[in-house]
């Protein structure tokens, strides 16, 4: 029976709505709305006092207009008036209007809060519920301030009606989510936990959401909920399908409550009490057993509700990760779902299995489903399901099945949806690298990848293959041969040309013995692709050519011929032209010795985490490199001149190139002065518009130890030197902040001077090595620093070193200043820098258990002991990078402490001569908002504050 | 749950409920984007999709799409049944609910939702209890002297284009007047 016949119909509203619906065009609709708005406005402004009914009707019309997507800028006052009406429907409409059109007008908020207060104290449950709904819907800070104290009282009062309790619980949850600081724990907390025992299932259902949220933030305080939740769950699971009456949903007893109970238990580790644990395991087994029973109804609601509980139970089993038997059973159950006719179940099973694959107990069990998953990847019709299948294959991959999985993924790539290709490419690249036993398979795989999906092969992928080939001499010959063969294809992808150019340029000699791939054949093959390539690739090829001249002197004349032709030497692209000119000159002037040194084989790259992995973690996020590398790259080349900084900012992927190639330092202690900047002052290092310019290692291969002065002077003679820029002054804060989480690196660099730092700390002591490198070819005179005396003459290209000892006496905020003065070409240079000595350098990491951590956390609960900051992410939010930074901070990174695995917690003790200062840290990333919340607690307030300031600049 | 949207096959928003604070502009943007994404999906596809950092759970009932955004750790299947229970509640209250009931009695749709879900969490899952609460509220309302006797019901505006969300229309259904819809 339609409720509307009950007599509250507002005819005027219904007529208005049907008028709107009858409008034939948007314009007609707007006209009708404006007419109505004018009418309502005049009624509200009119002399005649409106009765409650009319007010309600007009407010309702305004609401309807707003919900159609139009702006409403009046009527709020009338809605507020309705709140204090004693007629229920009028009050109800008033509240609805307020809930939907929140207005932060302070005058109104006060009135609204007043009305709410009246209703809350009315002792009329219906009115109280209305008021609570309104607070829950608006959830503003003002409301939290007004009611966060009152609602807990209503919630636990003995005489509160059940329906009011339910609303109060969820209302409090909303306030806690928006303003956690205003909802204070107290005597009510323990009573809230006991709502889990409440007779009324609805009260339990509502209260448990609140308890779950509160437990996540204060696990210790709510610990008792575990055993209560287990016994409640056990009663539900073992009840017959009719026991719970209206809380049974399609023959499934209390599915929502069961899911929420299982979810609450996931906030805690497995119960320590054997009896409780036994009971819980029994519940989980029963849930798994029920999945095998024939369905009690054919309705999809029945199976959905039942499986919702099952998936939540599996999530709990995975969370505990300690019951091999349950894990394997869960895996088998999911295995059955993989072939279920319901797409939804297949999707969820694939998703859930992904997490199972990472457990040591169930990894093998997951692997048995490989054929089904491969089949899903091939045959699922919904791309989101295929995506899950690809994720699962990636997760279940290990050494034993890598070849099969990689082969399947490669063949899937040929037809894969465009939306997931890039991610697939990254996954294949990572698996191939991670599980490569023989590197020829790895090289084959990556070249296949480029062949099949070249457009989706990002720079990281092909950089990485080059890194690996350079670092492993057992695969270099094979790589050269394979890439040579791949280049034979009439149409090969540009990325293939890049890899080919690079590898043949380095290792072409390894296959040159075979007449079919003689030097000239190699060169002709590469050059046949030249005209079809983009500028960066051509630039790379030119570098490959000069490398060829060194590798194969017999190709010299041919290549010089090519370089000399107008299309190169007069190329309209300045980069290409410059390279052609310089390489031509270099090849004709430099002696073979010099050529051999300048163009020698690339030194091995330092081993580091694959940048591809970092990229995959961010999937389609912006900025293709990990934050650390990004930072490195920006600094390395960034200060050479402003133009390059802009370059790199606009094309983030290029930074990878420079960080990739400039990293290797000739000796462990020496700073890697970027020698190119005075070898080629006007060309490569400064005007490099493409990442490939440096890929051939002209920068880093420049031999520091092998007579740099003679080589330098020769080249400086060949290429005229660019004039130095004016002096730089001012405190360099940027450089300083980069050292909060690391100890070594370049503190400062301009065209004249590079300052590198290496430092080590133990207890409250530290030692810092400073390296001052003269980047010019002219000596610096009167060189002095404020730290300690130093040789006043710094020769061109030379480096002086200073060692300072540091002792931390007590905690501090300001860093020591370093002043540097010298004369360069008669001009006085004055430089002021902050020494990167920060309080965190004196951290001793402290490992502790979750229990200890929270105990200490609670001990440090005075407001001044805590510093908190919420800030926007400055770098891509990559877990590995975050971890590395937090470790670099000097604290211990504690696993399995925070119930939310996305969060990081750390602990450490700062050692000063005067005292030891304990610090706890919690970092909560919010990937969606790209924000962090950083909380520090320390026994000393200044320390928490300072650390918070320092750290908030790091992420 | 972060929000719930009801929209028609034509992409018209019929009900929106937000459980997180967002500006009107953001709400409009999200709505536009999601309506487009969901409407583009084919019938047999899975009811869940990843969208930004959220999981979207949606289901179509006759001409209406019900679409919920939940967080990463939330349960997709139980959310699907939240949608169903809400549809059942509407159906029971309006008696064979159809899209037009929700258009003409949008305030009722909101009231029922508030009794069922509060702050994005299930408050009361018993159908009987929710309806009892709504009926009690209805009892409190006084018959308006102005136009009660001629107040049309939402169903009065039913047309042959509009179909019931759950049941197929039956012969004895109370379709009184038909009127052209312009959606």
Interface residues (C-beta under 8 A of the other chain):
Chain A: X1 X2 X3 X4 X5 X6 X7 X8 X9 X10 X11 X12 X14 X17 X18 X21 X22 X23 X24 X53 X60 X63 X64 X67 X69 X87 X88 X89 X92 X93 X96 X100 X126 X129 X132 X133 X136 X137 X139 X140 X163 X166 X167 X170 X171 X173 X174 X177 X178 X201 X202 X205 X206 X209 X246 X247 X249 X254 X255 X256 X257 X259 X260 X263 X266 X301 X304 X305 X307 X308 X311 X312 X315 X343 X344 X346 X347 X348 X381 X382 X384 X385 X927 X928
Chain B: X13 X15 X16 X19 X21 X28 X42 X44 X45 X46 X47 X48 X49 X50 X52 X53 X54 X73 X75 X76 X77 X78 X80 X81 X82 X84 X85 X93 X94 X95 X101 X103 X104 X105 X106 X107 X108 X110 X111 X114 X118 X119 X120 X121 X122 X123 X124 X125 X126 X127 X128 X129 X133 X134 X136 X137 X138 X140 X141 X142 X143 X144 X146 X147 X148 X150 X151 X152 X153 X154 X155 X157 X174 X179 X180 X181 X182 X183
